[in-house]
Structure formats: C-alpha cells, structure tokens
Amino acid sequence: MTTTTALGGPGGRRRKAPTIFDVAERAGVSHQTVSRVINGDPTVRDAYRSQVTDAVAELGYRPRAAARALAGGRSRALGIITAGDALYGPSSTAVGFERAARSAGYHVLLSTLPDDPRPMDLSGALTTLLAQDVAAIVLVAADNRVLDALASLTIPVTVPVVVANAVQRDAVRTPAARSVAAVAIDQAAGTTLVMEHLFARGHRRVVHIAGPAVSQESEVRRETYGRIMREAGLEPVVLDGDWTPASGFAAARTIDVHAVDAVFAGNDQMALGVLHAFADEGLRVPDDIAVVGFDDIPEAAHFTPPLTTVRQDFMAMGQRVLEAVVAVVEGEPRDETLLLPELVVRRSA
C-alpha cells in the first residue's frame, strides 16, 4: 500500500519545491511573465495575471527573494543589522521597518551585532547579507562604535546603506559603501520640550541623568540640556547612567534632593529607577521633586506616578527608513527632515 506523509511524497519522500519554470509551464506563459506578475508589474494583461495567480495557488509556489532577483533583475530582499537590539528604541525601529517593508512586498533578512560591537562584527554581518543578494542594507545604530566601524570598512559594500538613529553624524560616508543615507528623530527638539516644560512649571534646579557616552541619542540629549541650562544662567549637573533602571536608581541615590527640584532622565527605564529611589526615601513625586523621562515606553503610563516623557514614534521611524531605502535604491530624492517627537505630560511632572 502506498502511504503519504506530511512531506507530501509517495512513500514519505520529500516533494521537490515548485520553481518559477513549473509555474510558467502550468500557466502557459514565459517565466519572465511569471516574474512580472509576482513583482506586481501593472503592464501584465489581466488574463495572464489570472493564469499565473491560479498556477501559483495550485502548485503552492513560494518565490524566494534571490529567485526574484534572477528572474526580474532586482532583488526584493532587504537586509537589516541591529545594534543595541535589546533597547526599546532600536528594537522598535527594527520592528517598524520590518512591518513597513513586508507591507510593501519586501523580504527582510536580519543580522544582530553583540552588545560590545567590533569592526569585524559589522564586516561579518554585511558580508553575510550581501551574499543573500539584498537590494539595500539598513543599519539600526544606537551606538557610535557602529558608525566608527562603518566609516572604517575595508570590504566593498555594493548596495546602498541607510542608517537609522544616526543623529550625530548623519553625513557619515565611507569609501567602501556605494552610498550612505541617514534617518533620525530630532533628539534636540525632544530635550528642548522637556526643559521648556520644567521651566514653565517653575523648576530651575534640574539634574540630567544621561545614557552611555557611546550613544548618539545620549550625546545629543546631554549637550542640549547643558546648552539650555547655561543659556538660562543655570549650572548643568549631569550624572552618568547606562539606560538601565539600576543605573537610574544608583544615580538618584547620589542626588541632594534639598538642592534639586527636578530630574530629567535620559530614558524611561532610568526614570523608573529614579522613581524607585525617591519612593524608598519617602519623597513624593512631583510634590517634592519632579521626574521626566524619554521614549514613552508602553509601561510609562503605569509607573507610580505615571511618567511625563517624550514620545518617539518608532513605527513612523521604521516607515521613514523604508521610504529612504526605496529612494536611494531608485535614485530618487528623499525626505531628509528629522522626525519630531512630542511631550506627553503625566503626573510625575
């Protein structure tokens, strides 16, 4: 008796996956026509489009990005390299980009860098993605060391590179890459919103807990805070953190709360640590001291008290990154304006 397994072949043998040529034979058209239908070419006749669609469904054909490139002359695969992927901002940007790319008919290949990235890590990730015939590569870089590695590349990068979160050195160029573009959220504008809000509430003795020095965003927020304080005739006070709640907690424990009336934490996780430390000391937020964060993570509205913070729209950021990718691939002008964040006022300030 002949048996059929989940693999679909007689006697349990694996069936060969259908190819674009199988679809062409079933539909009675050329493989070039199949490729045009798969890639959404509007010039294909409706009758041919229907024949190809029916054949694809009947055979269970699933086109690969590399196969599309060979048949149609352009890859529908995009590479993305994430650095600092455990952080809310980079991971949310990557998710937003992948969703936008998938909706636009692209296939996204992911590579991640370690927490302490080295130039050889970036070179290895780029080499792997280039071998997959990607049309462009997105680098979600929250770490200046990654941009340093990009600028010093020795391997040839034959496709455009779009850098997300490149807020400090968005004009970075490397001879090894064909072209480099950047997309960013305006960190200086977000910091200005925080300081204007605190000043409007009468706070003048504002301490800033900054993220790590290797972070582009941290660098801009720290510099903008310092400039605004000095312009107001006030002395900036910066404490170092590393984005984690533990670092915010530790920094808050060093603050002389009798000499400070507000804390601007460089991200919401550090602000959570600050709230914890102040609660342990019996301080009331915002009655005794105000606290503001940055990012508007989903949990920020449920801190005790709910956190005033700066919202960055990372889904919109992902969409903007895809638009930049398409523009550089097509050789078209792209929108170079920075995305604007918004202040979300809650009870902590």
PEJOVEN-V474008 format. One record per residue. N is the residue number from 0. RES is the residue in three letters. SS is DSSP state (helix for helix, strand for strand, loop for the rest). OMEGA is omega in whole degrees, 0 to 359 (NA if undefined). BURIAL is # if it has 9 or more other ideal C-beta (glycine too) atoms within 8 Angstrom, else .. Layout:
((N/RES/SS/OMEGA/BURIAL) (N/RES/SS/OMEGA/BURIAL))
This chain:
((0/MET/loop/179/.) (1/THR/loop/179/.) (2/THR/loop/178/.) (3/THR/strand/181/.) (4/THR/loop/178/.) (5/ALA/loop/178/.) (6/LEU/loop/170/.) (7/GLY/loop/183/.) (8/GLY/loop/177/#) (9/PRO/strand/178/.) (10/GLY/loop/177/.) (11/GLY/loop/180/.) (12/ARG/loop/180/.) (13/ARG/loop/177/.) (14/ARG/loop/177/.) (15/LYS/loop/180/.) (16/ALA/loop/180/.) (17/PRO/loop/180/.) (18/THR/loop/178/.) (19/ILE/helix/179/#) (20/PHE/helix/175/.) (21/ASP/helix/178/#) (22/VAL/helix/180/#) (23/ALA/helix/180/#) (24/GLU/helix/181/.) (25/ARG/helix/183/#) (26/ALA/helix/181/#) (27/GLY/loop/179/.) (28/VAL/loop/177/#) (29/SER/loop/178/.) (30/HIS/helix/176/#) (31/GLN/helix/178/.) (32/THR/helix/177/#) (33/VAL/helix/180/#) (34/SER/helix/181/#) (35/ARG/helix/177/#) (36/VAL/helix/182/#) (37/ILE/helix/183/#) (38/ASN/loop/172/#) (39/GLY/loop/179/.) (40/ASP/loop/184/.) (41/PRO/loop/183/.) (42/THR/loop/180/.) (43/VAL/loop/179/#) (44/ARG/loop/182/.) (45/ASP/helix/181/.) (46/ALA/helix/179/.) (47/TYR/helix/180/#) (48/ARG/helix/180/#) (49/SER/helix/179/.) (50/GLN/helix/181/#) (51/VAL/helix/180/#) (52/THR/helix/179/#) (53/ASP/helix/181/#) (54/ALA/helix/178/#) (55/VAL/helix/181/#) (56/ALA/helix/182/.) (57/GLU/helix/184/.) (58/LEU/helix/184/#) (59/GLY/loop/183/.) (60/TYR/loop/177/#) (61/ARG/loop/183/.) (62/PRO/loop/173/.) (63/ARG/loop/181/.) (64/ALA/helix/181/#) (65/ALA/helix/179/#) (66/ALA/helix/177/#) (67/ARG/helix/181/#) (68/ALA/helix/181/#) (69/LEU/helix/184/.) (70/ALA/helix/188/#) (71/GLY/helix/176/#) (72/GLY/loop/179/.) (73/ARG/loop/181/.) (74/SER/loop/173/#) (75/ARG/loop/179/#) (76/ALA/strand/176/#) (77/LEU/strand/177/#) (78/GLY/strand/175/#) (79/ILE/strand/178/#) (80/ILE/strand/180/#) (81/THR/strand/175/#) (82/ALA/strand/186/#) (83/GLY/loop/187/#) (84/ASP/loop/179/#) (85/ALA/loop/180/.) (86/LEU/loop/186/#) (87/TYR/helix/184/#) (88/GLY/helix/180/#) (89/PRO/helix/182/#) (90/SER/helix/179/#) (91/SER/helix/176/#) (92/THR/helix/180/#) (93/ALA/helix/178/#) (94/VAL/helix/179/#) (95/GLY/helix/178/#) (96/PHE/helix/182/#) (97/GLU/helix/180/#) (98/ARG/helix/180/#) (99/ALA/helix/180/#) (100/ALA/helix/180/#) (101/ARG/helix/179/#) (102/SER/helix/180/.) (103/ALA/loop/176/.) (104/GLY/loop/178/.) (105/TYR/loop/175/#) (106/HIS/strand/186/#) (107/VAL/strand/176/#) (108/LEU/strand/188/#) (109/LEU/strand/171/#) (110/SER/strand/181/#) (111/THR/strand/176/#) (112/LEU/loop/178/#) (113/PRO/loop/182/.) (114/ASP/loop/179/.) (115/ASP/loop/189/.) (116/PRO/loop/176/#) (117/ARG/loop/179/.) (118/PRO/helix/181/#) (119/MET/helix/177/.) (120/ASP/helix/179/#) (121/LEU/helix/179/#) (122/SER/helix/180/#) (123/GLY/helix/180/.) (124/ALA/helix/179/#) (125/LEU/helix/180/#) (126/THR/helix/180/#) (127/THR/helix/181/#) (128/LEU/helix/179/#) (129/LEU/helix/178/#) (130/ALA/loop/179/.) (131/GLN/loop/175/#) (132/ASP/loop/178/#) (133/VAL/loop/180/#) (134/ALA/loop/180/#) (135/ALA/strand/180/#) (136/ILE/strand/176/#) (137/VAL/strand/178/#) (138/LEU/strand/178/#) (139/VAL/strand/191/#) (140/ALA/strand/174/#) (141/ALA/loop/190/#) (142/ASP/loop/181/#) (143/ASN/helix/179/#) (144/ARG/helix/179/.) (145/VAL/helix/177/#) (146/LEU/helix/175/#) (147/ASP/helix/179/#) (148/ALA/helix/179/#) (149/LEU/helix/182/#) (150/ALA/helix/183/#) (151/SER/loop/182/.) (152/LEU/loop/174/#) (153/THR/loop/177/.) (154/ILE/loop/178/.) (155/PRO/loop/176/.) (156/VAL/strand/191/#) (157/THR/loop/178/.) (158/VAL/loop/178/#) (159/PRO/strand/177/#) (160/VAL/strand/176/#) (161/VAL/strand/182/#) (162/VAL/strand/176/#) (163/ALA/strand/180/#) (164/ASN/loop/178/#) (165/ALA/loop/189/#) (166/VAL/loop/183/#) (167/GLN/loop/185/.) (168/ARG/loop/185/.) (169/ASP/loop/177/#) (170/ALA/loop/183/.) (171/VAL/loop/178/#) (172/ARG/loop/177/.) (173/THR/loop/180/#) (174/PRO/loop/183/.) (175/ALA/loop/183/.) (176/ALA/strand/180/#) (177/ARG/loop/176/.) (178/SER/loop/179/.) (179/VAL/strand/176/#) (180/ALA/strand/182/#) (181/ALA/strand/176/#) (182/VAL/strand/185/#) (183/ALA/loop/171/#) (184/ILE/strand/186/#) (185/ASP/loop/182/#) (186/GLN/helix/179/#) (187/ALA/helix/179/.) (188/ALA/helix/179/#) (189/GLY/helix/178/#) (190/THR/helix/178/#) (191/THR/helix/177/#) (192/LEU/helix/179/#) (193/VAL/helix/185/#) (194/MET/helix/178/#) (195/GLU/helix/179/.) (196/HIS/helix/180/#) (197/LEU/helix/178/#) (198/PHE/helix/180/#) (199/ALA/helix/178/.) (200/ARG/loop/176/#) (201/GLY/loop/180/.) (202/HIS/loop/178/#) (203/ARG/loop/181/.) (204/ARG/loop/187/#) (205/VAL/strand/176/#) (206/VAL/strand/177/#) (207/HIS/strand/172/#) (208/ILE/strand/188/#) (209/ALA/strand/173/#) (210/GLY/loop/184/#) (211/PRO/loop/184/#) (212/ALA/loop/182/.) (213/VAL/loop/182/.) (214/SER/loop/177/#) (215/GLN/helix/181/#) (216/GLU/helix/179/#) (217/SER/helix/181/#) (218/GLU/helix/181/#) (219/VAL/helix/181/#) (220/ARG/helix/179/#) (221/ARG/helix/182/#) (222/GLU/helix/181/.) (223/THR/helix/176/#) (224/TYR/helix/181/#) (225/GLY/helix/181/#) (226/ARG/helix/182/.) (227/ILE/helix/178/#) (228/MET/helix/181/#) (229/ARG/helix/179/#) (230/GLU/helix/178/.) (231/ALA/loop/180/.) (232/GLY/loop/183/.) (233/LEU/loop/181/#) (234/GLU/loop/177/.) (235/PRO/loop/175/#) (236/VAL/strand/183/.) (237/VAL/strand/173/#) (238/LEU/strand/184/#) (239/ASP/strand/174/#) (240/GLY/loop/180/#) (241/ASP/loop/181/.) (242/TRP/loop/186/#) (243/THR/loop/175/#) (244/PRO/helix/180/#) (245/ALA/helix/180/.) (246/SER/helix/176/#) (247/GLY/helix/178/#) (248/PHE/helix/182/#) (249/ALA/helix/180/#) (250/ALA/helix/182/#) (251/ALA/helix/180/#) (252/ARG/helix/180/.) (253/THR/loop/185/.) (254/ILE/loop/172/#) (255/ASP/loop/187/.) (256/VAL/loop/177/#) (257/HIS/loop/181/.) (258/ALA/loop/184/.) (259/VAL/loop/177/#) (260/ASP/loop/176/.) (261/ALA/strand/176/#) (262/VAL/strand/174/#) (263/PHE/strand/179/#) (264/ALA/strand/185/#) (265/GLY/loop/170/#) (266/ASN/loop/186/#) (267/ASP/helix/179/#) (268/GLN/helix/177/#) (269/MET/helix/177/#) (270/ALA/helix/177/#) (271/LEU/helix/177/#) (272/GLY/helix/178/#) (273/VAL/helix/179/#) (274/LEU/helix/178/#) (275/HIS/helix/182/#) (276/ALA/helix/181/#) (277/PHE/helix/177/#) (278/ALA/helix/179/#) (279/ASP/helix/182/.) (280/GLU/loop/179/.) (281/GLY/loop/179/.) (282/LEU/loop/178/#) (283/ARG/loop/177/.) (284/VAL/loop/9/#) (285/PRO/loop/186/#) (286/ASP/loop/181/.) (287/ASP/loop/182/.) (288/ILE/loop/181/#) (289/ALA/strand/179/#) (290/VAL/strand/177/#) (291/VAL/strand/177/#) (292/GLY/loop/181/#) (293/PHE/loop/175/#) (294/ASP/strand/187/#) (295/ASP/loop/174/#) (296/ILE/loop/184/.) (297/PRO/helix/183/.) (298/GLU/helix/188/.) (299/ALA/helix/181/#) (300/ALA/helix/184/.) (301/HIS/helix/171/.) (302/PHE/loop/176/#) (303/THR/loop/356/.) (304/PRO/loop/176/#) (305/PRO/loop/193/#) (306/LEU/loop/166/#) (307/THR/strand/188/#) (308/THR/strand/177/#) (309/VAL/strand/181/#) (310/ARG/strand/172/#) (311/GLN/loop/182/#) (312/ASP/loop/184/#) (313/PHE/helix/174/#) (314/MET/helix/176/#) (315/ALA/helix/177/#) (316/MET/helix/178/#) (317/GLY/helix/178/#) (318/GLN/helix/180/#) (319/ARG/helix/178/#) (320/VAL/helix/179/#) (321/LEU/helix/179/#) (322/GLU/helix/178/#) (323/ALA/helix/178/#) (324/VAL/helix/181/#) (325/VAL/helix/181/#) (326/ALA/helix/183/#) (327/VAL/helix/178/#) (328/VAL/helix/182/#) (329/GLU/helix/182/.) (330/GLY/loop/182/.) (331/GLU/loop/176/.) (332/PRO/loop/180/.) (333/ARG/loop/179/#) (334/ASP/loop/183/.) (335/GLU/loop/180/.) (336/THR/loop/178/.) (337/LEU/loop/174/.) (338/LEU/strand/183/#) (339/LEU/loop/174/.) (340/PRO/loop/178/#) (341/GLU/strand/179/.) (342/LEU/strand/176/#) (343/VAL/strand/185/#) (344/VAL/loop/175/.) (345/ARG/loop/192/#) (346/ARG/loop/185/.) (347/SER/loop/176/#) (348/ALA/loop/NA/#))
